[in-house]
Amino acid sequence: WQQRKYSDYLIESNIPGHDGSEANKLTVKLWGKGVVEKETVTAGSNATKYYIRHTGQLMYGKLDFLHAAFGLVPPELDGYESTADSPAFDILPSADPNFILMTCLSKHTYLYQGNLADGSRKAKRVHVPTFLDMSLNIPNIEEQYRIVLFLHTIDKLIAAAKKKAD
């Protein structure tokens, strides 16, 4: 395993989209619950700039970083948009997207490193350069695949056991 920076594996995506009155919006849920369509009660502002997001991109919530607001854009939300407060990143082929997501969801990343970011305790905003400069321990790509496969298998076994217990 090597200690690297997220910037070695992620490239910020800033494809201009619509304004807030036209954008199909998405958001990142807390505690690793993923990227979902944003429920809007009122029309958004036409002064707010949105950016197009694509399947497989890693996203996080700048204001909810300490609450593990990370996820990968699912295929059904391809082309949806978010503001700069929920940045998105293309993941380089040298990293498995699910492995990168798992590292983001570790307390070492979202809590320990997130606490090092600027801002007050209640309104800590983790900006893109700060996130990309954070470190992670990462194996080669083949081992990343094996770890992700193993953990997904464990998740399926847990879900099956829970279903059987219910």
FENWORA-V674200 format. One record per pair of residues at least 12 apart in sequence whose C-alpha atoms are under 7 Angstrom apart, sorted by the first residue. I is the first residue (numbers start at 1). J is the second residue. D is the distance in whole Angstrom. If there is no record, write none. Layout:
i | j | d
I | J | D
I | J | D
//
This chain:
i | j | d
1 | 137 | 6
1 | 138 | 5
1 | 139 | 4
2 | 137 | 5
2 | 138 | 5
2 | 139 | 6
3 | 135 | 6
3 | 136 | 6
3 | 137 | 4
3 | 138 | 6
4 | 135 | 5
4 | 136 | 5
4 | 137 | 6
5 | 132 | 6
5 | 133 | 6
5 | 134 | 6
5 | 135 | 4
5 | 136 | 6
6 | 132 | 5
6 | 133 | 6
6 | 134 | 6
6 | 135 | 6
6 | 136 | 7
7 | 132 | 5
7 | 133 | 6
9 | 91 | 6
9 | 92 | 5
9 | 94 | 7
9 | 95 | 6
10 | 89 | 6
10 | 90 | 6
10 | 91 | 5
10 | 92 | 6
11 | 89 | 5
11 | 90 | 5
11 | 91 | 7
12 | 88 | 6
12 | 89 | 4
12 | 90 | 6
13 | 88 | 6
13 | 89 | 5
13 | 90 | 6
14 | 51 | 6
15 | 51 | 5
15 | 52 | 5
16 | 50 | 6
16 | 51 | 5
16 | 52 | 6
17 | 50 | 5
17 | 51 | 5
17 | 52 | 5
17 | 81 | 7
18 | 49 | 7
18 | 50 | 6
19 | 46 | 5
19 | 47 | 6
19 | 48 | 5
19 | 49 | 5
19 | 50 | 6
20 | 44 | 4
20 | 45 | 5
20 | 46 | 5
20 | 47 | 7
20 | 48 | 5
20 | 49 | 7
20 | 50 | 7
21 | 43 | 5
21 | 44 | 4
21 | 45 | 5
21 | 46 | 5
23 | 50 | 7
23 | 81 | 6
24 | 80 | 5
24 | 81 | 6
25 | 37 | 6
25 | 38 | 5
25 | 80 | 6
25 | 81 | 5
25 | 82 | 6
26 | 38 | 5
26 | 80 | 6
26 | 81 | 6
26 | 82 | 6
27 | 82 | 7
28 | 59 | 7
28 | 60 | 6
28 | 61 | 6
28 | 69 | 6
28 | 70 | 6
28 | 71 | 6
29 | 69 | 5
30 | 67 | 6
30 | 68 | 6
30 | 69 | 4
31 | 67 | 6
31 | 68 | 5
31 | 69 | 6
32 | 68 | 6
32 | 69 | 6
32 | 70 | 5
32 | 71 | 6
32 | 105 | 6
34 | 70 | 6
34 | 71 | 4
34 | 72 | 6
35 | 71 | 5
35 | 72 | 6
35 | 73 | 6
49 | 83 | 6
50 | 81 | 6
50 | 82 | 5
50 | 83 | 5
51 | 81 | 5
51 | 82 | 5
51 | 83 | 6
52 | 79 | 6
52 | 80 | 6
52 | 81 | 4
52 | 82 | 7
53 | 78 | 6
53 | 79 | 5
53 | 80 | 6
53 | 81 | 6
53 | 88 | 7
54 | 73 | 6
54 | 78 | 5
54 | 79 | 6
55 | 73 | 5
55 | 74 | 5
55 | 75 | 5
55 | 78 | 5
56 | 72 | 5
56 | 73 | 5
56 | 74 | 6
57 | 72 | 5
57 | 73 | 5
57 | 88 | 6
57 | 89 | 5
57 | 90 | 5
57 | 91 | 7
58 | 71 | 6
58 | 72 | 5
58 | 73 | 7
58 | 88 | 5
58 | 89 | 5
58 | 90 | 7
59 | 71 | 5
59 | 72 | 6
59 | 86 | 6
59 | 87 | 6
59 | 88 | 4
59 | 89 | 6
60 | 86 | 5
60 | 87 | 6
61 | 85 | 6
61 | 86 | 5
62 | 85 | 5
62 | 86 | 6
62 | 125 | 5
62 | 126 | 5
62 | 127 | 6
63 | 123 | 7
63 | 124 | 6
63 | 125 | 5
63 | 126 | 7
65 | 110 | 6
65 | 114 | 7
65 | 126 | 7
66 | 110 | 5
66 | 111 | 5
66 | 114 | 6
68 | 105 | 6
68 | 110 | 6
71 | 101 | 7
94 | 141 | 6
95 | 141 | 6
96 | 141 | 7
96 | 144 | 6
96 | 145 | 7
98 | 148 | 7
99 | 144 | 6
99 | 148 | 6
113 | 134 | 7
114 | 126 | 7
117 | 130 | 7
//
